[in-house]
Amino acid sequence: MGYRKESIQGLAILGGTPAFENALHVGKPSLADRDFFLLKVNAILDRQWYTNSGPELREFEEAVASFTGVRHCISVCNGTKALEIAIRALGLTGEVIVPAFTFVATVHALYWQGIVPVFCDIERNAHQIDVEKIEKLITPRTSAILAVHLWGNACDIDALEQLAEKHKLRLVFDASHSFGATYNGRSIGRFGDAEAVSFHATKMIQTFEGGAILTNNDELANRARTMTNFGFVDYDEVSYIGTNGKLSEIHAAMGLACLKYLQPTMESYKQRYECYRDCLGGVHGLRMLPRKPGGNYQYVVFEVTHDLPNARDLLCKVLKEEGVIARRYFYPGCHNMAPYNSFPASPDVPVTDEVASKVVVLPSGPSVTNSDIETIASIIILAMQNMERIANNLKGSV
């Protein structure tokens, strides 16, 4: 369906026809080799070995470890469980410093285990945890820093490692966004005490649901793997408090099928990112978040910097009416969500508050065409040029 660029009436929210009959979403699943996956499924059914570290799971773990250059990949049922098990296997206690601007699962993984999250602000340009603000948050109760490689870009790992070593703290990374990314030429997954990755359906590599702990620490890997299987070290011997965090054979098979397409999938995200940059770069009232060297291009992130204080929310409303489901990541910030908003002391995170009110993430990936992106860009440009009129039309509804 064509999009009428010549008039504000082209916007569905003001009486025009929606640009997309079928909605475009952030986070459509990445490509998989369907024939390869179905062959794997038939082999699993024939083998009747569906879980408990079968051959598909072992092959998947070896493939991920080989790709990232890490010694150990412990696959689990989701990325949140990967963080929880890594945190418990490291013996973290007391307080852990974590960015306020992240998906709430990062913080839940701490608080679920009785650890107090101490919220740190982010730096302005790339939205990563602000290393310069971490040191003043360290107390005698601090056991670790949990940093997040946000938007597929790496944190300032060197500075974080130096700070953790200086204060004898553990260093853990939430790398849910960043499979395939690198830092100074080395794959994400190889840093800190451990890194947790997500293989959720929306990620670069997906196993329907899934995740993994990546580490070069042999002792930690052994402990985490044992905890993933209820704490069993032998058929009837338990040595740790464990949980059921296992990834099934069918999930591992999907991961292997996606790994076969990883390079073209990554190239697709890069091409889409560049198309958005070409279409929307320099548009007044928008700032495209730059990709850092080694980033994986998966997330197309803009800040809406229009003078209207609720311009980002208005733009999301316009896009939704046009059949484009953009996302307000990570609004309103973890510190403003329950139960963390009831903590006695309010964190000093002004950059997080500002960024959370401006960020919008746009659909990308193999299922989004250049033509789709050009249409989305036309909608955004038209909306930005007529934001005051849209605000008046929607007064009281946003």
Secondary structure as UniProt FT lines:
FT   HELIX           8..10
FT   HELIX           12..14
FT   STRAND          24..25
FT   TURN            26..27
FT   HELIX           34..47
FT   HELIX           55..68
FT   STRAND          72..76
FT   HELIX           79..89
FT   TURN            90..91
FT   STRAND          95..99
FT   HELIX           104..111
FT   TURN            112..114
FT   STRAND          116..120
FT   TURN            124..126
FT   HELIX           131..133
FT   HELIX           135..137
FT   TURN            140..141
FT   STRAND          142..148
FT   HELIX           150..152
FT   HELIX           157..166
FT   TURN            167..168
FT   STRAND          170..174
FT   TURN            176..177
FT   TURN            179..180
FT   STRAND          182..183
FT   TURN            184..185
FT   STRAND          186..187
FT   TURN            188..189
FT   STRAND          194..198
FT   TURN            201..202
FT   STRAND          211..215
FT   HELIX           218..228
FT   TURN            230..231
FT   STRAND          232..234
FT   TURN            235..236
FT   STRAND          237..238
FT   HELIX           249..260
FT   HELIX           262..280
FT   TURN            281..282
FT   TURN            284..285
FT   STRAND          286..288
FT   TURN            293..294
FT   STRAND          300..304
FT   TURN            309..310
FT   HELIX           311..321
FT   TURN            322..323
FT   STRAND          324..325
FT   TURN            329..332
FT   HELIX           334..336
FT   TURN            338..339
FT   HELIX           340..342
FT   HELIX           350..356
FT   TURN            357..358
FT   STRAND          359..362
FT   TURN            366..367
FT   HELIX           370..385
FT   HELIX           387..393
FT   TURN            394..397
//
